[in-house]
C-alpha cells in the first residue's frame, strides 16, 4: 500500500498529450484526405549570405562548432514554454541549462502558479534521473512553494519512511500535511492512501519509541524515561486510530491491532 502505482504520480498538473498517430489510410481514404485536407506546406530554400554559418536546432549541447544560440534560447526564455520540456522531464533528460532555467523560474517568477509548475517539472526530471536530487527539490517545493497538493506530500512521506528511524519526524510532518489535504482524493484512492498515512504515522511513532528506549537503557535519566513514555503513548494512540480506520475502510487491520496491543500492554484498550 505504500508503493506508488503506475497510475499514481505526484506530478499532477503536467499537461495531457493527445495521441498524434493515426491509422494508415486505405487508397480511397487517402484520396479523400488529399481533397479535404490542405496540402502540406512546402519548404522553400532561402538563399543565405555566404558569410553566415548555418544554424542547427538546439539539443541541449553547446559543444558543436557551429552552435549559435539565438535570442529565444537566452536566459529565462529557454524554459518560458514548459510544454515541450515535460516529456523530457518525465524521462530525466532535461539539459543542465534547462534545469538552471527552471530553478530560476521556480524561485523568482512573480506568479506562484508559474513557480509551482516549474518546480513540478524539475521534480519529475529528478525522480526519473536521480532520487538524491529529487529529495531537496521536493522538500523545497513543500516548504517554499506549495503544500496544497497531498500527492506530493504523500509521496515524500513514503520516501522518508523507507530511510529508517532518523527520518521519522519528517514522516510525521509530511504525512500530516497530506492528511490535512486528503479531501481531494477520490474513489478508492481515498481509503487506500488515508490508511497508508495512518500506517506511516503509527510506525514512525513506534520507531521513535524504540530509539527512546535504547537511549534510556544506555543513559537512564528522568528525561529519557519521560520521552520513552511519551512516544509509547503516541504509538498506542496512533496505532488504535490506524486499527479503527482500517476496519472501517475494509483494509487489513491485523498489524495495526498487534502494534496497538504492544504499545498499550493490554488488548482491552485497542478493542473497547
Buried (B, 14 or more C-beta within 10 A) or exposed (E): EBEBEEEBBBBEBBEEEEEEEEEEEEEEEEEEEEEEEEEEEEEEEEEEEEEEEEEEEBEEEEEEEEEEEEEEEEEEEBBEEBEEBBEBBBEBBBBEBBBEBBBBBBEEBEEEEBBBBBBBBBBBBBBBBEEEBBBEBBBBBBEEBBBEBBBBBBBBBBBBBEEEBEBBEBBBBBBEBBBEBBEEBEEEBBBBBBBBBBBBBBBBBBBBBBBBBEBBEEEEEEEBEEBBBBBBBBBBBBBBBBBBBBEEBEBEBEBBBEBBBBBBEEEEBBEE
